[in-house]
């Protein structure tokens, strides 16, 4: 869970700014894709670290 707190903080910060701006469907899709990517990347990094600890 290395990037997830950063992504959440950025999401909350941008939510305030976007509250006053029209958001397109493409922007919403891109936003959630970024979050999903960060979560999966974080999981991969954590799994690789665990694998290293188990094999050494």
C-alpha angles and dihedrals in degrees: 000000000000105000099027096083089051092050091049092049091049090048092053093046093049092045090065092050093044093050088080096040131071110250122210124220089245091056091052092049092048091048094053091043089055091051092048091048092051092049094049092044090051090050091050092050091048092048092050091050090050091048091053091051092049095048098045 
